[in-house]
Amino acid sequence: MRHLRLRAIILISAGLFIIISGLSGCGKKDTEKAVSAKTGADKAVQETRVPSTAPITEERVYYDFEKDPMGWEIPMWARGKSDYVAKSLSISKAVKLHGEGSLEIITAFPGDNWTAALVEIQQYLNLSPYRVISVDLYVPKDAPIGLKARFVLTVGENWKFVEMSRSVPLDPGEWVTLTANIEPGSYDWKRVVPDEEFAQDVRKIAIRVESNRKPEYSGPVYIDNIRCGK
């Protein structure tokens, strides 16, 4: 009789252990599912984030070119390529939109193939507090119609090269503002949709003026008032 009672106790204990283990496993699985669902929801929110359409109410000017080029240059890699046609840069006091000066780039577009005049600065910047980056450009009124401009950024530890998905036509004799959205979810960039880290580690800013086979133009392009807004 004693052996039967002992066996019954063992069987009951084993049954309770199986039930408790099953409940514990269910709880763990339910927790894992909940965490996975939350992670997926957070990722979906990030992926579907839409940039704000509210007006820009605050700006910070990073480069105003009042006295010197402020670190902007024609990069050495561009000087050695036939399709990059910026010849020199300097400060102009005669043509400017704000303040006392602007950056003048002397160009020579041959007009027979795609060519570009590019200037850039290498500087570590955290632009994440801002929504857009903007610049004002000018070509003289006797310049031909057809030149266009776009921003090119280099971002992150891997020095990722990212250019705008669109370009803005330059209107001879008029200052033209080029603006690109740098917020998460922006579609202003080729093959890249910015995430939260995109604007936190900007390593280069470049401005590229382009001639797509035409027009032919030899003369200055002026850049002023490079700024970020929010």
N, C-alpha and C positions, 0 to 999 in steps of 0.2 A: 504493500500500500504506500509506504514511504517513497519507494522508487517511482510509483505512478504520480504521486504528488510532485516530486522533484522534476519529473519529465514535463508535467503540465506547466509548471512555473517557467521552465526553460523555454517551452514553446510560446507561452504568452509573452515572455520578455523579448524573444526573437521577433514576434509579430509586431510588438510596439516599436522596436528598433527600426523595422522596415517601414512602418507607417511614418515615424518621425523623420527618417532619412528621406523618404519621398516628399514629405512636406517641405523639408529644408531645401531639397533640390528644386522643387517648384518655385520656392521663394527666390532662390538664386537666379533661376532662369527668367523669372518675371522681372527681377531687378536689372539683369543684363538687357532684356528686351526694352525696358523703360529707358535705360541709359542710351542704348543704340537709337531708339526712336527720337530722344531729345537731341542727340548728336546730329542725326539726319535732318531734323527740323531746323537746327541752328545753321547747318550747312546750306539747306535750301533757302533760308532767309538771306544768308550772305550772298548766295548765287543770284538771287532775284532782286537784290537791292537796286533801286532806281535812283540816279543822281537827282538832287534837288533842282527844282526849276524856279526857286525864289530869286529875286533880284540880288545882285552883288552889292553889299552895303559897306564893306570894309576892304581896303586894299593895302598891301605893303609893297613898296617899290624896292626891288633888290639891286637893279642896275640902271642908273640914270645917265651915265656917260657925261657927267658935267666937266671933268678935267682929264680923264684918262680912260683907256679901254677896260679897266677894272678886272683884268685877268682874261678877257675874251681874246681869242686868237683864231687864225686860220691854222688848223692842225697840220702837222707835218705829213701825215698820211694822205691828206687831201692835196697838198702841194705837189705831190709826185704823180697825180693821176690826171689824165687828159680830159676826163669828164667833170672835173671839179675846177671851176674857173674864177674863184676869188683870187685876186692878185695882191691886194694890200688892204690894210685897214688903218684908220686914224680917227681922231676926234674932229668933228666939224662944228664950228661955232656959227656957221652961216645958215644951216638947215637943222632945225630942231623943233620938237613939238612941246616939250616941257623943259623948263630950266634954261641952262646956258649951252648945252651941247648935245650931240648925238654921235652914234658910231657910224662912220662912213666906210663902206666896203666898195672898193673898185673892182668891177667885174668885166669879163670879156666872154659873152655868150656867142658862140660861132653860128648858132641857128641851124646846123645841119644834123644834129642828133640830140639826145637827152643830155643836158648838162646842168650843173648846179653850183651855186656859190654857197659855201657853208662856213659858218663861224660858230665857235663853241667855247664853253668854259668848263673846266674840271673843278668841281667844288662839292663837298659833301653837304647836302641840304636835307632837312626834314620839312617837307611841304605838306604833311598830313593835316595841319590845322586849316588848310585852304581847300577850296573847291575847284578853282580854275587857275591857269597860268596864262598871261597875256603879254603881248608886245605890239608896239606901233611901228609900222614900216612905211617907207616913202620912196618912190622913184620919181625923177623929174618929169615934168609935163610933156617933154619931147621924147620920152622913152616909149617904145612900142607896147601895145597891149599884148598880154599873153604870159607875162611872168607870174609865178605863183609862189607861195611860201607855206611852210609847215614847221612845227616843232618836232625835234627828235630828242628823246631822253635816253640816258643810260642809267639803269636802276639796279639796286640789289648787289649782293655779294658776288654774283656771277657776272656782273657788268652787262646786264641784258640790254640790248639795243632795241628801242621801241620808237617807232615813228607814227605820226598821226595818220589816220585812215583817210583824211581829206586834206586838200590844200586850199588856200584862200587866194583869189586873184588880186594882184596889185593894180591899183587904179592910178595911172600916171597923173602927177600933179596933185594927188590927194593922199593924206595920211590914212592908212588902212590898219585896223586892229585885228590881229590874229589871236584867237582864244581857244584853249583846249581844256576840257574838263578832266581833272585828275582824281575825282571821287571814285570809290568802289562802285562798280557797275557801269562805268562810263564806256561808251562805244566810240570814243574819239581816237582809238589807237588800233593799229593793224595787228591782227592775230593775238591780241591781248585784251582781256577785260580786267581792269585794275581790281585788286583786292585791298584789304586793310593795310597791307605792307607796301603797296606800290609806291606811294608818295613819301614814305618814311625814310627812304634811303636813296635819294637822287644823287647820282655821282657826276653826271654831265648834263648840261643843257645845251642844245644846238639849235640854230635857226638855219633852215635850208631854203634858199630861193632857187626855183627851178625853171628851166626852159625845156619844154618837151618838143624837141626838133625846131620849134620856132617859138618866140621871135629871136632874131639876131640883135644883140645889144651889147655895147661896150660903154660902160659908164658907172655912176655910183648908185648904190642902194643904201638907204639910211635906216638905222634901227635906234629906237628910243624907248625908254620907260618900260623895261621888263619887270613885271609885277605879278603878284599872286593876290587872289581875292576870295572872300567868303561872305 
